[in-house]
Amino acid sequence: MPPTSALGPGARREPTRLVLAVVVVVAAVAAAVGMVLTWPSGDGPETGLVDPGVHYVGAQVVDSRMRSCDGTIEDVLPDGTVPPTVDCLEVTARTTGGREVDVLATSGVTSTDVPPGTRVLLERYPAQDGEPEVWAWHDMDRTLPLGTFALAFALVTTLVAGLRGLRALVGLALAFLVLGAYVLPALVAGHDGLGVALSGSTVIVVVVLYLAHGVSVRTTTALVGTLLGLAMVTGLGLLGAHAARLQPVTSEDTFALARALGADGVDVLRGVFLCGVVLAGIGVLNDVTITQASAVWELRAADPSASWRTLTARGMRIGRDHIASTVYTIAFAYAGASLPLLLLLELYDQPLLVTLTSGAFAEEIVRTLAGATGLVLAIPLTTVVAAVAAVGAPPNRSGHGHGHGHAH
């Protein structure tokens, strides 16, 4: 007969840890297999959107002046007509090679936007078929200000959050690497958007959570909650898209994108919407689940005798406050991202209900509601899982694994 200590918390702890580990391992392996099966191969469709012969050249503004130019579609008037002539800005810029060229800036750029010394990017089209080379305006060169801004963010994050903040930044870089190297090319290649989204998102959350918060039962608990929330967001997105009969082509931009993606462009865009729903849920789910798991573990440390039901009830008191604040966060995040659509709402001369249920607005509504509902449901699920896991863990270790401590 085993000693009494073998039937104590340590014995109860092992099944919980095993179940959590199995869930994470199965999800991670399935995601890895999904990535392998849907890994993009080839260069994708020839869109013709970018001339492969163009060279982007850095330059510095020397002078600028207004002149008269022929009107284009960019200058269309409210009545739909294009004026024969318009005022435009001609810019003289000196390239990094020391050559001065004259280019016409895009509509809306004024001389105050490009004083002498402003760094800009130009497009150079080499001479071919007897035609001379052509120079054109591309955009402002924002490398220095954006790089400085990103560096300041990294320094502030590292100074405030310490090593954990630095690990979070590394995780963020890896997440964008997954997006750039796998998710976007796989969508362009025509792979199933939902499979791509779930595979990429699962790999991202596993790597990011463990990298930022360390390998521990507490982190694994938050990860399981995140995966459950991700599954709910996906299901709600599918249900909402089906119930609302959302169509992939809702605007001139999506029509142009569908044509650029080739013959299967419309089907690709159906997957893009679902992929967007899943990806949009990652960040906030990560936030609420790790916070909720940490709250439950701290409640356990404060009251080692509390049962999982008691921890769940206390954790949900914190979770309800978290829900109330996070719903605003996700709603206004979506509102900020879709602000141009909201401006169109002000301009459309049609009933409000008709406007809100139109294709472009309906997509945003389904995306917002799916993400918010999945987020709300993830909090009680994470709380229950964390409470069960915390009851079987030694209170003096606060859920962290051997050799890996955190200060809270």
C-alpha positions as CSV (number, residue, x, y, z in Angstrom):
1,M,0.0,0.0,0.0
2,P,1.4,3.4,-0.9
3,P,2.3,5.9,1.8
4,T,-0.1,8.6,2.6
5,S,2.0,11.2,1.0
6,A,1.6,9.5,-2.4
7,L,-2.1,10.3,-2.3
8,G,-1.5,13.9,-1.5
9,P,-1.4,17.0,-3.8
10,G,1.5,15.6,-5.7
11,A,-0.5,12.5,-6.8
12,R,-3.5,14.7,-7.7
13,R,-1.3,17.1,-9.6
14,E,0.1,14.6,-12.1
15,P,-3.1,13.8,-14.0
16,T,-3.9,17.5,-14.4
17,R,-0.4,18.2,-15.7
18,L,-0.6,15.3,-18.0
19,V,-3.9,16.3,-19.5
20,L,-2.7,19.9,-20.1
21,A,0.5,18.7,-21.6
22,V,-1.4,16.3,-24.0
23,V,-3.7,19.1,-25.1
24,V,-0.8,21.4,-25.9
25,V,1.3,18.7,-27.6
26,V,-1.5,17.5,-29.8
27,A,-2.4,21.0,-30.8
28,A,1.2,21.9,-31.5
29,V,1.8,18.8,-33.6
30,A,-1.4,19.2,-35.5
31,A,-0.5,22.8,-36.3
32,A,3.0,21.8,-37.4
33,V,1.6,19.1,-39.7
34,G,-0.9,21.6,-41.0
35,M,1.9,24.0,-41.8
36,V,3.9,21.3,-43.6
37,L,0.9,20.3,-45.7
38,T,-0.1,23.9,-46.6
39,W,3.4,25.3,-47.0
40,P,3.4,27.5,-50.1
41,S,5.5,26.4,-53.0
42,G,6.3,28.5,-56.1
43,D,6.1,32.2,-56.6
44,G,2.3,32.5,-56.7
45,P,0.1,34.1,-59.4
46,E,1.5,36.7,-61.7
47,T,-0.5,39.7,-60.7
48,G,1.1,42.4,-62.8
49,L,0.6,44.8,-59.9
50,V,4.3,45.6,-59.7
51,D,6.8,46.1,-62.5
52,P,9.7,43.7,-61.8
53,G,12.0,46.0,-63.7
54,V,11.5,49.0,-61.4
55,H,14.3,50.1,-59.0
56,Y,13.6,52.1,-55.8
57,V,16.1,54.8,-55.2
58,G,16.6,57.0,-52.1
59,A,16.8,60.7,-52.7
60,Q,16.8,64.1,-50.9
61,V,14.5,67.0,-51.9
62,V,16.3,70.0,-53.3
63,D,13.4,72.2,-54.4
64,S,9.6,72.0,-55.2
65,R,7.2,74.1,-57.1
66,M,3.5,74.1,-58.2
67,R,2.7,73.6,-61.9
68,S,-0.2,72.8,-64.1
69,C,-0.8,69.1,-65.0
70,D,-3.4,67.0,-66.9
71,G,-6.2,65.8,-64.7
72,T,-6.4,62.1,-63.9
73,I,-8.8,59.8,-62.2
74,E,-7.3,60.7,-58.9
75,D,-8.6,64.3,-59.4
76,V,-12.3,63.3,-60.1
77,L,-14.8,65.9,-59.0
78,P,-17.9,65.1,-56.9
79,D,-20.0,65.1,-60.0
80,G,-17.9,62.3,-61.5
81,T,-16.0,64.4,-64.1
82,V,-12.3,64.7,-64.4
83,P,-11.0,68.3,-64.8
84,P,-8.7,68.9,-67.9
85,T,-6.0,70.5,-65.8
86,V,-5.1,70.6,-62.1
87,D,-2.4,72.1,-59.9
88,C,0.3,69.6,-59.0
89,L,3.7,69.6,-57.2
90,E,6.9,69.1,-59.1
91,V,9.8,68.0,-56.9
92,T,13.5,68.2,-57.7
93,A,15.4,65.5,-55.7
94,R,19.0,64.5,-55.6
95,T,19.6,60.7,-55.5
96,T,22.2,59.0,-53.4
97,G,24.3,58.8,-56.5
98,G,24.3,62.6,-56.8
99,R,21.9,62.8,-59.8
100,E,19.2,65.5,-59.8
101,V,15.8,64.5,-61.3
102,D,12.4,66.1,-61.5
103,V,9.3,64.1,-60.6
104,L,5.6,64.9,-59.9
105,A,4.4,64.1,-56.4
106,T,1.2,62.3,-55.8
107,S,-2.1,64.2,-55.3
108,G,-2.4,65.8,-51.9
109,V,1.4,66.3,-51.3
110,T,2.2,70.0,-50.9
111,S,5.5,72.0,-50.7
112,T,5.2,72.2,-47.0
113,D,5.2,68.4,-46.8
114,V,8.6,68.1,-48.7
115,P,10.8,71.0,-47.6
116,P,14.5,70.9,-48.9
117,G,16.3,68.0,-47.2
118,T,13.3,65.7,-46.9
119,R,14.2,62.1,-47.6
120,V,12.0,60.5,-50.3
121,L,11.8,57.3,-52.4
122,L,11.8,57.4,-56.2
123,E,11.0,54.8,-58.8
124,R,13.5,54.4,-61.7
125,Y,12.4,52.5,-64.8
126,P,15.5,51.6,-66.9
127,A,15.7,52.5,-70.5
128,Q,14.4,49.7,-72.9
129,D,13.3,49.2,-76.4
130,G,14.8,52.6,-77.5
131,E,12.8,54.5,-74.8
132,P,14.7,56.6,-72.3
133,E,14.7,55.8,-68.6
134,V,11.8,57.2,-66.5
135,W,11.8,58.6,-63.0
136,A,8.6,58.7,-60.8
137,W,7.6,59.6,-57.3
138,H,7.1,56.7,-55.0
139,D,6.6,57.9,-51.4
140,M,8.3,59.5,-48.4
141,D,11.3,57.7,-47.0
142,R,10.1,56.8,-43.5
143,T,12.9,54.4,-42.6
144,L,14.6,56.6,-40.0
145,P,11.5,57.8,-38.1
146,L,9.8,54.5,-38.1
147,G,13.0,52.7,-37.1
148,T,13.5,55.2,-34.3
149,F,10.0,54.7,-33.1
150,A,10.3,50.9,-33.1
151,L,13.6,51.2,-31.2
152,A,12.1,53.5,-28.6
153,F,9.2,51.0,-28.1
154,A,11.7,48.1,-27.7
155,L,13.8,50.1,-25.2
156,V,10.7,51.1,-23.1
157,T,9.3,47.6,-23.1
158,T,12.7,46.1,-22.0
159,L,13.3,48.8,-19.3
160,V,9.8,48.4,-17.8
161,A,9.3,44.6,-18.2
162,G,12.9,43.5,-18.1
163,L,13.9,40.2,-19.5
164,R,10.3,39.1,-19.9
165,G,9.7,42.2,-22.1
166,L,12.7,41.4,-24.2
167,R,11.5,37.8,-24.7
168,A,8.0,39.1,-25.6
169,L,9.6,41.3,-28.3
170,V,11.5,38.3,-29.7
171,G,8.2,36.4,-29.7
172,L,6.5,39.2,-31.6
173,A,9.3,39.1,-34.2
174,L,8.8,35.4,-34.6
175,A,5.0,35.8,-34.9
176,F,5.5,38.3,-37.8
177,L,8.0,35.9,-39.3
178,V,5.3,33.2,-39.4
179,L,2.8,35.7,-40.9
180,G,5.3,36.8,-43.6
181,A,6.9,33.5,-44.4
182,Y,3.9,31.2,-44.1
183,V,0.4,32.7,-43.7
184,L,0.4,35.4,-46.4
185,P,2.2,33.3,-49.1
186,A,-0.1,30.3,-48.3
187,L,-3.2,32.5,-48.8
188,V,-1.8,33.8,-52.0
189,A,-1.1,30.3,-53.2
190,G,-4.7,29.4,-52.7
191,H,-4.5,27.1,-49.6
192,D,-7.5,26.8,-47.4
193,G,-7.7,30.0,-45.3
194,L,-9.1,28.5,-42.2
195,G,-6.5,25.7,-42.1
196,V,-3.7,28.2,-42.7
197,A,-5.1,30.5,-40.0
198,L,-5.4,27.8,-37.3
199,S,-2.0,26.3,-38.1
200,G,-0.2,29.6,-38.1
201,S,-2.1,31.0,-35.1
202,T,-1.5,27.8,-32.9
203,V,2.2,27.9,-33.7
204,I,2.3,31.6,-32.8
205,V,0.5,31.3,-29.5
206,V,2.6,28.3,-28.4
207,V,5.9,30.0,-29.2
208,V,4.9,33.4,-27.9
209,L,3.4,32.3,-24.6
210,Y,6.2,30.0,-23.6
211,L,8.9,32.4,-24.7
212,A,7.4,35.4,-22.9
213,H,6.2,33.7,-19.7
214,G,8.4,30.6,-19.4
215,V,7.6,26.9,-19.4
216,S,5.3,26.3,-16.4
217,V,1.9,24.8,-15.5
218,R,0.6,28.4,-15.2
219,T,1.6,29.2,-18.7
220,T,0.3,25.9,-20.0
221,T,-3.0,26.7,-18.4
222,A,-3.2,30.0,-20.1
223,L,-2.2,28.4,-23.4
224,V,-5.0,25.8,-23.1
225,G,-7.4,28.6,-22.4
226,T,-6.1,30.5,-25.5
227,L,-6.5,27.5,-27.7
228,L,-10.1,26.9,-26.5
229,G,-10.9,30.6,-27.1
230,L,-9.3,30.4,-30.5
231,A,-11.5,27.4,-31.3
232,M,-14.6,29.3,-30.2
233,V,-13.7,32.4,-32.2
234,T,-13.2,30.2,-35.3
235,G,-16.6,28.5,-34.8
236,L,-18.4,31.8,-34.3
237,G,-16.7,33.3,-37.3
238,L,-17.9,30.4,-39.5
239,L,-21.4,30.5,-38.0
240,G,-21.6,34.3,-38.5
241,A,-20.3,34.2,-42.1
242,H,-22.8,31.5,-43.0
243,A,-25.8,33.1,-41.2
244,A,-25.1,36.5,-42.6
245,R,-24.3,35.1,-46.1
246,L,-21.2,37.2,-46.3
247,Q,-19.8,37.6,-49.8
248,P,-16.0,37.8,-50.4
249,V,-16.2,40.7,-52.9
250,T,-17.8,43.7,-51.2
251,S,-15.8,46.7,-52.6
252,E,-13.6,47.9,-55.5
253,D,-10.5,46.9,-53.4
254,T,-11.7,43.4,-52.8
255,F,-12.7,43.1,-56.5
256,A,-9.3,44.2,-57.6
257,L,-7.7,41.8,-55.1
258,A,-9.8,38.9,-56.3
259,R,-8.7,39.6,-59.9
260,A,-5.0,39.8,-58.9
261,L,-5.2,36.5,-57.1
262,G,-6.2,34.7,-60.3
263,A,-9.1,32.5,-61.3
264,D,-9.6,31.3,-57.7
265,G,-9.5,34.8,-56.3
266,V,-13.0,34.8,-55.0
267,D,-12.6,31.5,-53.1
268,V,-9.3,32.7,-51.7
269,L,-11.0,35.8,-50.3
270,R,-13.5,33.6,-48.5
271,G,-10.7,32.1,-46.6
272,V,-9.0,35.5,-46.1
273,F,-12.0,36.7,-44.1
274,L,-11.9,33.6,-41.7
275,C,-8.2,33.9,-41.5
276,G,-8.6,37.5,-40.4
277,V,-11.1,36.6,-37.7
278,V,-8.8,34.0,-36.2
279,L,-5.7,36.2,-36.3
280,A,-7.6,39.2,-34.8
281,G,-8.5,37.0,-31.8
282,I,-4.9,36.0,-30.9
283,G,-3.7,39.2,-29.2
284,V,-6.6,39.8,-26.9
285,L,-7.1,36.1,-26.1
286,N,-3.4,35.9,-25.1
287,D,-3.8,38.9,-22.8
288,V,-7.0,37.8,-21.0
289,T,-6.0,34.1,-20.6
290,I,-2.5,34.8,-19.1
291,T,-3.9,37.4,-16.8
292,Q,-6.8,35.2,-15.7
293,A,-4.5,32.2,-15.1
294,S,-2.1,34.4,-13.1
295,A,-4.9,35.8,-11.0
296,V,-6.1,32.2,-10.1
297,W,-2.5,31.1,-9.2
298,E,-2.1,34.2,-6.9
299,L,-5.4,33.5,-5.3
300,R,-4.2,29.9,-4.6
301,A,-0.9,31.3,-3.1
302,A,-3.0,33.6,-0.8
303,D,-5.3,30.8,0.3
304,P,-3.6,27.3,-0.1
305,S,-6.7,25.6,1.4
306,A,-9.1,26.9,-1.2
307,S,-10.9,24.3,-3.4
308,W,-11.1,24.6,-7.2
309,R,-14.7,25.8,-6.9
310,T,-13.7,28.5,-4.5
311,L,-10.8,29.6,-6.7
312,T,-13.2,29.6,-9.7
313,A,-15.7,31.8,-8.0
314,R,-13.0,34.2,-6.8
315,G,-11.3,34.2,-10.1
316,M,-14.5,35.0,-12.0
317,R,-15.0,38.1,-9.8
318,I,-11.8,39.3,-11.3
319,G,-12.7,37.9,-14.7
320,R,-16.0,39.9,-14.8
321,D,-14.1,43.1,-14.4
322,H,-11.7,42.0,-17.1
323,I,-14.6,41.2,-19.4
324,A,-16.2,44.6,-18.9
325,S,-13.0,46.4,-19.8
326,T,-11.8,44.1,-22.6
327,V,-15.1,44.2,-24.5
328,Y,-14.5,48.0,-24.9
329,T,-10.9,47.3,-25.9
330,I,-11.7,44.9,-28.7
331,A,-14.7,47.0,-29.9
332,F,-12.7,50.2,-30.2
333,A,-9.7,48.4,-31.7
334,Y,-12.0,47.2,-34.5
335,A,-13.6,50.6,-34.8
336,G,-10.2,52.3,-35.2
337,A,-9.2,49.8,-37.8
338,S,-12.4,50.3,-39.8
339,L,-12.6,54.0,-39.4
340,P,-12.8,54.6,-43.2
341,L,-15.9,52.4,-43.3
342,L,-17.4,54.4,-40.4
343,L,-16.8,57.6,-42.3
344,L,-18.6,56.1,-45.3
345,L,-21.5,55.5,-42.9
346,E,-21.7,59.2,-42.3
347,L,-21.7,60.0,-46.1
348,Y,-24.1,57.3,-47.3
349,D,-27.6,58.8,-47.9
350,Q,-29.5,55.6,-47.1
351,P,-31.2,54.1,-44.0
352,L,-28.8,53.2,-41.2
353,L,-29.9,49.6,-41.0
354,V,-29.4,49.1,-44.7
355,T,-25.9,50.6,-44.4
356,L,-24.9,48.5,-41.4
357,T,-26.1,45.2,-43.0
358,S,-24.3,45.9,-46.3
359,G,-21.3,43.6,-47.2
360,A,-18.4,45.6,-46.0
361,F,-20.0,46.7,-42.7
362,A,-21.4,43.2,-42.1
363,E,-17.9,41.7,-42.3
364,E,-16.7,44.1,-39.6
365,I,-19.7,43.4,-37.4
366,V,-19.3,39.6,-37.6
367,R,-15.5,39.8,-37.0
368,T,-16.1,42.0,-34.0
369,L,-18.9,40.0,-32.4
370,A,-17.1,36.6,-33.1
371,G,-13.9,37.9,-31.5
372,A,-15.7,39.5,-28.5
373,T,-17.9,36.5,-27.8
374,G,-15.0,34.1,-28.0
375,L,-13.0,36.4,-25.7
376,V,-15.8,36.5,-23.1
377,L,-16.3,32.7,-23.1
378,A,-12.5,32.1,-22.9
379,I,-12.3,33.8,-19.5
380,P,-14.6,31.3,-17.5
381,L,-13.0,28.4,-19.3
382,T,-9.5,29.5,-18.5
383,T,-10.5,30.2,-14.9
384,V,-11.9,26.7,-14.4
385,V,-8.8,25.1,-16.0
386,A,-6.5,27.2,-13.9
387,A,-8.4,26.5,-10.7
388,V,-8.2,22.8,-11.2
389,A,-4.5,22.9,-12.1
390,A,-3.7,25.3,-9.2
391,V,-5.3,23.2,-6.5
392,G,-2.9,20.3,-7.2
393,A,0.2,22.5,-7.3
394,P,2.4,23.4,-4.3
395,P,1.4,26.9,-3.3
396,N,5.0,28.0,-2.7
397,R,5.9,27.3,-6.4
398,S,3.0,29.3,-7.8
399,G,2.7,27.0,-10.8
400,H,6.2,27.5,-12.2
401,G,8.4,24.7,-13.3
402,H,11.6,23.6,-11.8
403,G,14.5,26.0,-12.4
404,H,12.3,28.7,-13.8
405,G,11.1,31.4,-11.4
406,H,9.1,34.6,-12.0
407,A,8.4,37.5,-9.8
408,H,4.8,38.6,-9.6
